[in-house]
Amino acid sequence: MTVQELFKAAQELTPTDQLRLASQLMQAILQKVQLTAHDGNVENQADDPLVGLFSGSPDLASRSTEIFTQEISSTSGFSWKA
């Protein structure tokens, strides 16, 4: 089954089943990340893109402005080079 076929099948699920599927996928990814970290296959966890998926603040949605304001520094953002 291709990714497109899986995606189409997931879209045909009821909203409740979609949430259940998303939850199960996230749990599977978390388990994979934890197993990989314990196996020592990832030399530096910061290099593993899946780690970032779960490393954010749990209340980011409700405190996003406050959290982002705290993380702004003088070196944040873009700058022009002459």
C-alpha positions in Angstrom: 0.0 0.0 0.0 1.4 3.4 -0.9 1.5 6.5 1.3 -1.2 8.1 -0.8 -3.4 5.1 -0.4 -2.9 5.1 3.4 -3.6 8.9 3.5 -6.8 8.5 1.5 -8.0 5.6 3.7 -7.3 7.7 6.8 -9.3 10.6 5.4 -12.3 8.2 5.1 -12.3 7.4 8.8 -14.6 9.0 11.2 -13.1 11.9 13.2 -13.0 9.8 16.3 -11.1 7.0 14.5 -8.8 9.7 12.9 -7.9 10.9 16.4 -7.3 7.4 17.6 -5.1 6.7 14.6 -3.1 9.9 15.2 -2.7 9.0 18.9 -1.5 5.5 18.0 1.0 6.9 15.5 2.4 9.4 17.9 2.8 6.7 20.6 4.6 4.4 18.1 6.9 7.3 17.1 7.7 8.0 20.7 8.4 4.4 21.4 10.7 4.3 18.4 12.6 7.4 19.6 12.9 5.9 23.1 14.2 2.6 21.8 16.6 4.3 19.5 17.9 6.4 22.3 18.4 3.4 24.5 20.1 1.4 21.8 22.7 4.0 21.3 22.1 4.2 17.6 21.7 7.9 17.7 25.0 9.4 18.8 23.5 12.8 19.4 19.7 13.0 20.1 19.7 16.6 18.9 20.4 15.3 15.4 17.4 13.0 15.5 14.4 14.9 13.8 11.8 12.9 15.7 13.1 14.1 19.1 12.0 17.7 18.3 8.5 16.5 17.6 8.0 15.8 21.3 10.5 18.2 22.9 8.3 21.3 23.0 6.4 22.8 25.8 3.2 20.9 26.6 1.3 24.2 26.9 2.6 25.8 23.8 -0.8 26.4 22.3 -2.1 28.4 25.3 1.2 30.2 26.1 2.7 30.6 22.6 3.2 34.4 22.7 4.7 34.3 26.2 7.0 31.4 25.4 8.3 32.9 22.1 8.8 36.3 23.8 11.0 34.6 26.4 13.1 32.9 23.8 13.8 36.1 21.8 17.4 37.3 22.0 19.6 39.8 20.3 20.7 37.2 17.9 17.2 36.0 17.0 15.8 36.5 13.6 17.3 37.5 10.3 20.0 40.0 9.6 21.4 41.6 6.4 25.0 41.1 5.5 26.8 43.8 3.7 
